[in-house]
């Protein structure tokens, strides 16, 4: 019986968090990030402002919550599968995201970024921890020394390609064939850097 209550409680919390997140994303898109207050978000989500702050201490936490969730998922893949190459881990993560991401939420995030480009930049900085978790696997697959002068250029190019692909996927979904094409492109980038 206690498990059922806990499960129900957790589901209720997840629904409330999702309602707050979606309401905020809509408002950030419609009014701009600065034009939406915590009180506005609470009203749209049909909760008290205090409830909003219980889930998200401030507005930027709501705006970056989807990127933070993605970063958590990427980090989890690298931690759970240290034996995978960088490209294999990215492939596994992207396929899992495609299977579990709510298309409506993805569209809301993409629309918010379109309306508030600075939020996309802020969300990108929140993904730094995720890229750090994959750094050892990337270094191993690249075969470059940590002090190689081209390493920052290569990692920036790879990170940018992944980031742009994720943005495109948020807007358009991730059909199987374009995903496979992207993975071939990513592997070629890594191969070109490795083979010089």
Rosetta constraint file for C-alpha pairs under 8 A:
AtomPair CA 1 CA 5 HARMONIC 6.49 0.50
AtomPair CA 2 CA 6 HARMONIC 6.13 0.50
AtomPair CA 3 CA 7 HARMONIC 5.91 0.50
AtomPair CA 4 CA 8 HARMONIC 5.97 0.50
AtomPair CA 5 CA 9 HARMONIC 5.95 0.50
AtomPair CA 6 CA 10 HARMONIC 6.02 0.50
AtomPair CA 7 CA 11 HARMONIC 6.10 0.50
AtomPair CA 8 CA 12 HARMONIC 6.06 0.50
AtomPair CA 9 CA 13 HARMONIC 6.21 0.50
AtomPair CA 10 CA 14 HARMONIC 6.14 0.50
AtomPair CA 11 CA 15 HARMONIC 6.14 0.50
AtomPair CA 12 CA 16 HARMONIC 6.20 0.50
AtomPair CA 13 CA 17 HARMONIC 6.09 0.50
AtomPair CA 14 CA 18 HARMONIC 6.08 0.50
AtomPair CA 15 CA 19 HARMONIC 6.10 0.50
AtomPair CA 16 CA 20 HARMONIC 6.25 0.50
AtomPair CA 17 CA 21 HARMONIC 6.09 0.50
AtomPair CA 17 CA 55 HARMONIC 6.41 0.50
AtomPair CA 18 CA 22 HARMONIC 6.01 0.50
AtomPair CA 19 CA 23 HARMONIC 6.04 0.50
AtomPair CA 19 CA 45 HARMONIC 5.58 0.50
AtomPair CA 20 CA 24 HARMONIC 6.10 0.50
AtomPair CA 20 CA 41 HARMONIC 6.78 0.50
AtomPair CA 20 CA 42 HARMONIC 7.02 0.50
AtomPair CA 20 CA 44 HARMONIC 7.93 0.50
AtomPair CA 20 CA 45 HARMONIC 5.18 0.50
AtomPair CA 20 CA 52 HARMONIC 6.65 0.50
AtomPair CA 21 CA 25 HARMONIC 6.16 0.50
AtomPair CA 21 CA 62 HARMONIC 6.03 0.50
AtomPair CA 21 CA 63 HARMONIC 7.94 0.50
AtomPair CA 21 CA 65 HARMONIC 7.78 0.50
AtomPair CA 22 CA 26 HARMONIC 6.17 0.50
AtomPair CA 22 CA 105 HARMONIC 7.04 0.50
AtomPair CA 22 CA 108 HARMONIC 7.26 0.50
AtomPair CA 23 CA 27 HARMONIC 6.23 0.50
AtomPair CA 23 CA 41 HARMONIC 5.95 0.50
AtomPair CA 23 CA 44 HARMONIC 5.70 0.50
AtomPair CA 23 CA 45 HARMONIC 5.53 0.50
AtomPair CA 24 CA 28 HARMONIC 5.97 0.50
AtomPair CA 24 CA 36 HARMONIC 7.74 0.50
AtomPair CA 24 CA 41 HARMONIC 5.34 0.50
AtomPair CA 24 CA 44 HARMONIC 7.94 0.50
AtomPair CA 24 CA 62 HARMONIC 7.00 0.50
AtomPair CA 24 CA 63 HARMONIC 7.50 0.50
AtomPair CA 25 CA 29 HARMONIC 6.17 0.50
AtomPair CA 25 CA 62 HARMONIC 7.91 0.50
AtomPair CA 25 CA 63 HARMONIC 6.83 0.50
AtomPair CA 25 CA 108 HARMONIC 6.05 0.50
AtomPair CA 25 CA 109 HARMONIC 6.55 0.50
AtomPair CA 25 CA 112 HARMONIC 6.02 0.50
AtomPair CA 26 CA 30 HARMONIC 6.13 0.50
AtomPair CA 26 CA 108 HARMONIC 6.57 0.50
AtomPair CA 26 CA 112 HARMONIC 7.24 0.50
AtomPair CA 27 CA 31 HARMONIC 5.60 0.50
AtomPair CA 27 CA 32 HARMONIC 6.98 0.50
AtomPair CA 27 CA 33 HARMONIC 7.62 0.50
AtomPair CA 27 CA 36 HARMONIC 6.01 0.50
AtomPair CA 27 CA 41 HARMONIC 7.20 0.50
AtomPair CA 28 CA 32 HARMONIC 4.48 0.50
AtomPair CA 28 CA 33 HARMONIC 4.51 0.50
AtomPair CA 28 CA 34 HARMONIC 7.73 0.50
AtomPair CA 28 CA 35 HARMONIC 7.29 0.50
AtomPair CA 28 CA 36 HARMONIC 6.19 0.50
AtomPair CA 28 CA 112 HARMONIC 6.03 0.50
AtomPair CA 28 CA 115 HARMONIC 7.69 0.50
AtomPair CA 28 CA 116 HARMONIC 7.64 0.50
AtomPair CA 29 CA 33 HARMONIC 7.38 0.50
AtomPair CA 29 CA 111 HARMONIC 6.19 0.50
AtomPair CA 29 CA 112 HARMONIC 4.57 0.50
AtomPair CA 29 CA 113 HARMONIC 7.88 0.50
AtomPair CA 29 CA 114 HARMONIC 7.95 0.50
AtomPair CA 29 CA 115 HARMONIC 5.46 0.50
AtomPair CA 29 CA 116 HARMONIC 7.28 0.50
AtomPair CA 30 CA 115 HARMONIC 7.94 0.50
AtomPair CA 31 CA 35 HARMONIC 5.01 0.50
AtomPair CA 31 CA 36 HARMONIC 6.16 0.50
AtomPair CA 32 CA 36 HARMONIC 6.66 0.50
AtomPair CA 32 CA 115 HARMONIC 6.71 0.50
AtomPair CA 32 CA 116 HARMONIC 6.51 0.50
AtomPair CA 33 CA 116 HARMONIC 6.83 0.50
AtomPair CA 36 CA 40 HARMONIC 6.02 0.50
AtomPair CA 36 CA 41 HARMONIC 6.98 0.50
AtomPair CA 37 CA 41 HARMONIC 6.29 0.50
AtomPair CA 37 CA 59 HARMONIC 7.79 0.50
AtomPair CA 38 CA 42 HARMONIC 6.06 0.50
AtomPair CA 38 CA 49 HARMONIC 6.11 0.50
AtomPair CA 38 CA 52 HARMONIC 7.14 0.50
AtomPair CA 38 CA 58 HARMONIC 7.81 0.50
AtomPair CA 38 CA 59 HARMONIC 6.86 0.50
AtomPair CA 39 CA 43 HARMONIC 6.15 0.50
AtomPair CA 39 CA 48 HARMONIC 7.79 0.50
AtomPair CA 39 CA 49 HARMONIC 5.44 0.50
AtomPair CA 40 CA 44 HARMONIC 6.19 0.50
AtomPair CA 41 CA 45 HARMONIC 6.07 0.50
AtomPair CA 41 CA 49 HARMONIC 7.73 0.50
AtomPair CA 41 CA 52 HARMONIC 7.68 0.50
AtomPair CA 42 CA 46 HARMONIC 5.82 0.50
AtomPair CA 42 CA 47 HARMONIC 5.01 0.50
AtomPair CA 42 CA 48 HARMONIC 5.45 0.50
AtomPair CA 42 CA 49 HARMONIC 5.05 0.50
AtomPair CA 42 CA 51 HARMONIC 7.68 0.50
AtomPair CA 42 CA 52 HARMONIC 6.14 0.50
AtomPair CA 43 CA 47 HARMONIC 6.25 0.50
AtomPair CA 43 CA 48 HARMONIC 7.22 0.50
AtomPair CA 43 CA 49 HARMONIC 7.88 0.50
AtomPair CA 47 CA 51 HARMONIC 6.23 0.50
AtomPair CA 47 CA 52 HARMONIC 7.16 0.50
AtomPair CA 48 CA 52 HARMONIC 6.67 0.50
AtomPair CA 49 CA 53 HARMONIC 6.43 0.50
AtomPair CA 50 CA 54 HARMONIC 6.17 0.50
AtomPair CA 51 CA 55 HARMONIC 6.62 0.50
AtomPair CA 52 CA 56 HARMONIC 5.90 0.50
AtomPair CA 52 CA 57 HARMONIC 7.54 0.50
AtomPair CA 53 CA 57 HARMONIC 4.47 0.50
AtomPair CA 53 CA 58 HARMONIC 6.40 0.50
AtomPair CA 56 CA 61 HARMONIC 5.64 0.50
AtomPair CA 56 CA 62 HARMONIC 5.95 0.50
AtomPair CA 57 CA 61 HARMONIC 6.71 0.50
AtomPair CA 58 CA 62 HARMONIC 7.02 0.50
AtomPair CA 59 CA 63 HARMONIC 6.32 0.50
AtomPair CA 60 CA 64 HARMONIC 6.03 0.50
AtomPair CA 61 CA 65 HARMONIC 5.73 0.50
AtomPair CA 63 CA 119 HARMONIC 7.01 0.50
AtomPair CA 63 CA 123 HARMONIC 7.90 0.50
AtomPair CA 64 CA 68 HARMONIC 6.02 0.50
AtomPair CA 64 CA 119 HARMONIC 7.41 0.50
AtomPair CA 64 CA 122 HARMONIC 7.41 0.50
AtomPair CA 64 CA 123 HARMONIC 5.19 0.50
AtomPair CA 64 CA 126 HARMONIC 7.58 0.50
AtomPair CA 65 CA 69 HARMONIC 6.06 0.50
AtomPair CA 66 CA 70 HARMONIC 6.25 0.50
AtomPair CA 66 CA 109 HARMONIC 7.33 0.50
AtomPair CA 67 CA 71 HARMONIC 6.11 0.50
AtomPair CA 67 CA 123 HARMONIC 5.67 0.50
AtomPair CA 67 CA 124 HARMONIC 7.44 0.50
AtomPair CA 67 CA 126 HARMONIC 7.06 0.50
AtomPair CA 67 CA 127 HARMONIC 6.82 0.50
AtomPair CA 68 CA 72 HARMONIC 6.16 0.50
AtomPair CA 68 CA 123 HARMONIC 7.48 0.50
AtomPair CA 68 CA 126 HARMONIC 6.39 0.50
AtomPair CA 68 CA 127 HARMONIC 6.78 0.50
AtomPair CA 69 CA 73 HARMONIC 6.30 0.50
AtomPair CA 70 CA 74 HARMONIC 6.24 0.50
AtomPair CA 71 CA 75 HARMONIC 6.12 0.50
AtomPair CA 71 CA 126 HARMONIC 7.63 0.50
AtomPair CA 71 CA 127 HARMONIC 5.33 0.50
AtomPair CA 71 CA 129 HARMONIC 7.22 0.50
AtomPair CA 71 CA 130 HARMONIC 4.99 0.50
AtomPair CA 72 CA 76 HARMONIC 6.11 0.50
AtomPair CA 72 CA 130 HARMONIC 6.90 0.50
AtomPair CA 73 CA 77 HARMONIC 6.38 0.50
AtomPair CA 73 CA 93 HARMONIC 7.18 0.50
AtomPair CA 74 CA 78 HARMONIC 6.54 0.50
AtomPair CA 74 CA 90 HARMONIC 7.55 0.50
AtomPair CA 74 CA 93 HARMONIC 6.05 0.50
AtomPair CA 74 CA 130 HARMONIC 5.96 0.50
AtomPair CA 75 CA 79 HARMONIC 6.17 0.50
AtomPair CA 75 CA 129 HARMONIC 7.76 0.50
AtomPair CA 75 CA 130 HARMONIC 5.09 0.50
AtomPair CA 75 CA 131 HARMONIC 7.90 0.50
AtomPair CA 75 CA 133 HARMONIC 5.70 0.50
AtomPair CA 75 CA 134 HARMONIC 7.29 0.50
AtomPair CA 76 CA 80 HARMONIC 5.89 0.50
AtomPair CA 77 CA 81 HARMONIC 5.91 0.50
AtomPair CA 77 CA 89 HARMONIC 6.42 0.50
AtomPair CA 77 CA 92 HARMONIC 7.65 0.50
AtomPair CA 77 CA 93 HARMONIC 6.35 0.50
AtomPair CA 78 CA 82 HARMONIC 5.67 0.50
AtomPair CA 78 CA 84 HARMONIC 7.78 0.50
AtomPair CA 78 CA 89 HARMONIC 6.38 0.50
AtomPair CA 78 CA 133 HARMONIC 6.49 0.50
AtomPair CA 78 CA 134 HARMONIC 6.12 0.50
AtomPair CA 79 CA 133 HARMONIC 7.63 0.50
AtomPair CA 81 CA 89 HARMONIC 7.43 0.50
AtomPair CA 82 CA 137 HARMONIC 7.76 0.50
AtomPair CA 84 CA 88 HARMONIC 5.74 0.50
AtomPair CA 84 CA 89 HARMONIC 5.74 0.50
AtomPair CA 84 CA 137 HARMONIC 7.62 0.50
AtomPair CA 85 CA 89 HARMONIC 6.13 0.50
AtomPair CA 85 CA 137 HARMONIC 5.67 0.50
AtomPair CA 85 CA 138 HARMONIC 7.28 0.50
AtomPair CA 85 CA 140 HARMONIC 7.68 0.50
AtomPair CA 85 CA 141 HARMONIC 6.27 0.50
AtomPair CA 86 CA 90 HARMONIC 6.18 0.50
AtomPair CA 86 CA 134 HARMONIC 6.59 0.50
AtomPair CA 86 CA 137 HARMONIC 4.81 0.50
AtomPair CA 86 CA 138 HARMONIC 4.99 0.50
AtomPair CA 86 CA 141 HARMONIC 6.47 0.50
AtomPair CA 87 CA 91 HARMONIC 6.03 0.50
AtomPair CA 87 CA 138 HARMONIC 7.84 0.50
AtomPair CA 87 CA 183 HARMONIC 7.51 0.50
AtomPair CA 87 CA 186 HARMONIC 7.30 0.50
AtomPair CA 87 CA 187 HARMONIC 6.57 0.50
AtomPair CA 88 CA 92 HARMONIC 6.12 0.50
AtomPair CA 89 CA 93 HARMONIC 6.06 0.50
AtomPair CA 90 CA 94 HARMONIC 6.01 0.50
AtomPair CA 91 CA 95 HARMONIC 6.15 0.50
AtomPair CA 91 CA 183 HARMONIC 6.86 0.50
AtomPair CA 92 CA 96 HARMONIC 6.19 0.50
AtomPair CA 93 CA 97 HARMONIC 6.13 0.50
AtomPair CA 94 CA 98 HARMONIC 6.12 0.50
AtomPair CA 95 CA 99 HARMONIC 6.29 0.50
AtomPair CA 96 CA 100 HARMONIC 6.18 0.50
AtomPair CA 97 CA 101 HARMONIC 5.40 0.50
AtomPair CA 98 CA 173 HARMONIC 7.48 0.50
AtomPair CA 98 CA 174 HARMONIC 6.12 0.50
AtomPair CA 101 CA 105 HARMONIC 7.53 0.50
AtomPair CA 101 CA 106 HARMONIC 7.02 0.50
AtomPair CA 102 CA 106 HARMONIC 6.27 0.50
AtomPair CA 103 CA 107 HARMONIC 6.18 0.50
AtomPair CA 103 CA 170 HARMONIC 7.74 0.50
AtomPair CA 103 CA 173 HARMONIC 7.05 0.50
AtomPair CA 104 CA 108 HARMONIC 6.25 0.50
AtomPair CA 105 CA 109 HARMONIC 6.21 0.50
AtomPair CA 106 CA 110 HARMONIC 6.17 0.50
AtomPair CA 106 CA 170 HARMONIC 4.85 0.50
AtomPair CA 106 CA 171 HARMONIC 6.81 0.50
AtomPair CA 107 CA 111 HARMONIC 6.05 0.50
AtomPair CA 107 CA 170 HARMONIC 6.12 0.50
AtomPair CA 107 CA 171 HARMONIC 5.69 0.50
AtomPair CA 108 CA 112 HARMONIC 6.09 0.50
AtomPair CA 109 CA 113 HARMONIC 6.22 0.50
AtomPair CA 109 CA 170 HARMONIC 7.34 0.50
AtomPair CA 110 CA 114 HARMONIC 6.20 0.50
AtomPair CA 110 CA 167 HARMONIC 7.01 0.50
AtomPair CA 110 CA 170 HARMONIC 5.85 0.50
AtomPair CA 110 CA 171 HARMONIC 5.65 0.50
AtomPair CA 111 CA 115 HARMONIC 6.20 0.50
AtomPair CA 112 CA 116 HARMONIC 5.88 0.50
AtomPair CA 113 CA 117 HARMONIC 5.17 0.50
AtomPair CA 113 CA 118 HARMONIC 7.68 0.50
AtomPair CA 113 CA 119 HARMONIC 6.17 0.50
AtomPair CA 113 CA 120 HARMONIC 5.40 0.50
AtomPair CA 116 CA 120 HARMONIC 7.24 0.50
AtomPair CA 117 CA 121 HARMONIC 6.77 0.50
AtomPair CA 118 CA 122 HARMONIC 6.29 0.50
AtomPair CA 119 CA 123 HARMONIC 6.01 0.50
AtomPair CA 120 CA 124 HARMONIC 6.12 0.50
AtomPair CA 121 CA 125 HARMONIC 6.59 0.50
AtomPair CA 122 CA 126 HARMONIC 6.64 0.50
AtomPair CA 123 CA 127 HARMONIC 6.66 0.50
AtomPair CA 124 CA 128 HARMONIC 7.11 0.50
AtomPair CA 127 CA 131 HARMONIC 6.53 0.50
AtomPair CA 128 CA 132 HARMONIC 6.22 0.50
AtomPair CA 129 CA 133 HARMONIC 6.34 0.50
AtomPair CA 130 CA 134 HARMONIC 6.67 0.50
AtomPair CA 131 CA 135 HARMONIC 6.13 0.50
AtomPair CA 131 CA 159 HARMONIC 7.77 0.50
AtomPair CA 132 CA 136 HARMONIC 7.92 0.50
AtomPair CA 134 CA 138 HARMONIC 6.16 0.50
AtomPair CA 135 CA 139 HARMONIC 6.04 0.50
AtomPair CA 136 CA 140 HARMONIC 6.17 0.50
AtomPair CA 137 CA 141 HARMONIC 6.16 0.50
AtomPair CA 138 CA 142 HARMONIC 5.94 0.50
AtomPair CA 139 CA 143 HARMONIC 5.87 0.50
AtomPair CA 139 CA 144 HARMONIC 6.01 0.50
AtomPair CA 139 CA 145 HARMONIC 7.36 0.50
AtomPair CA 139 CA 146 HARMONIC 7.24 0.50
AtomPair CA 140 CA 144 HARMONIC 7.37 0.50
AtomPair CA 141 CA 190 HARMONIC 7.33 0.50
AtomPair CA 141 CA 194 HARMONIC 7.78 0.50
AtomPair CA 142 CA 190 HARMONIC 5.91 0.50
AtomPair CA 142 CA 191 HARMONIC 7.13 0.50
AtomPair CA 142 CA 193 HARMONIC 6.55 0.50
AtomPair CA 142 CA 194 HARMONIC 4.82 0.50
AtomPair CA 143 CA 194 HARMONIC 5.83 0.50
AtomPair CA 144 CA 148 HARMONIC 6.33 0.50
AtomPair CA 144 CA 151 HARMONIC 7.11 0.50
AtomPair CA 144 CA 194 HARMONIC 6.79 0.50
AtomPair CA 145 CA 151 HARMONIC 7.95 0.50
AtomPair CA 146 CA 151 HARMONIC 7.15 0.50
AtomPair CA 147 CA 151 HARMONIC 7.36 0.50
AtomPair CA 150 CA 154 HARMONIC 6.20 0.50
AtomPair CA 151 CA 155 HARMONIC 6.02 0.50
AtomPair CA 152 CA 156 HARMONIC 5.96 0.50
AtomPair CA 153 CA 157 HARMONIC 6.18 0.50
AtomPair CA 154 CA 158 HARMONIC 6.22 0.50
AtomPair CA 154 CA 193 HARMONIC 6.83 0.50
AtomPair CA 155 CA 159 HARMONIC 5.90 0.50
AtomPair CA 156 CA 160 HARMONIC 5.89 0.50
AtomPair CA 157 CA 161 HARMONIC 6.12 0.50
AtomPair CA 158 CA 162 HARMONIC 6.24 0.50
AtomPair CA 158 CA 186 HARMONIC 7.19 0.50
AtomPair CA 158 CA 189 HARMONIC 7.31 0.50
AtomPair CA 158 CA 190 HARMONIC 7.87 0.50
AtomPair CA 159 CA 163 HARMONIC 6.03 0.50
AtomPair CA 160 CA 164 HARMONIC 6.04 0.50
AtomPair CA 161 CA 165 HARMONIC 6.10 0.50
AtomPair CA 161 CA 186 HARMONIC 7.72 0.50
AtomPair CA 162 CA 166 HARMONIC 6.14 0.50
AtomPair CA 163 CA 167 HARMONIC 6.24 0.50
AtomPair CA 164 CA 168 HARMONIC 6.14 0.50
AtomPair CA 165 CA 169 HARMONIC 6.02 0.50
AtomPair CA 165 CA 182 HARMONIC 7.75 0.50
AtomPair CA 166 CA 170 HARMONIC 6.11 0.50
AtomPair CA 167 CA 171 HARMONIC 6.52 0.50
AtomPair CA 168 CA 172 HARMONIC 6.05 0.50
AtomPair CA 168 CA 173 HARMONIC 7.66 0.50
AtomPair CA 169 CA 173 HARMONIC 4.65 0.50
AtomPair CA 169 CA 174 HARMONIC 5.27 0.50
AtomPair CA 174 CA 178 HARMONIC 7.05 0.50
AtomPair CA 174 CA 179 HARMONIC 6.34 0.50
AtomPair CA 175 CA 179 HARMONIC 6.41 0.50
AtomPair CA 176 CA 180 HARMONIC 6.28 0.50
AtomPair CA 177 CA 181 HARMONIC 6.28 0.50
AtomPair CA 178 CA 182 HARMONIC 6.10 0.50
AtomPair CA 179 CA 183 HARMONIC 6.23 0.50
AtomPair CA 180 CA 184 HARMONIC 6.26 0.50
AtomPair CA 181 CA 185 HARMONIC 6.24 0.50
AtomPair CA 182 CA 186 HARMONIC 6.09 0.50
AtomPair CA 183 CA 187 HARMONIC 6.10 0.50
AtomPair CA 184 CA 188 HARMONIC 6.16 0.50
AtomPair CA 185 CA 189 HARMONIC 6.24 0.50
AtomPair CA 186 CA 190 HARMONIC 6.34 0.50
AtomPair CA 187 CA 191 HARMONIC 6.00 0.50
AtomPair CA 188 CA 192 HARMONIC 5.91 0.50
AtomPair CA 189 CA 193 HARMONIC 6.28 0.50
AtomPair CA 190 CA 194 HARMONIC 6.09 0.50
AtomPair CA 191 CA 195 HARMONIC 5.90 0.50
AtomPair CA 192 CA 196 HARMONIC 5.76 0.50
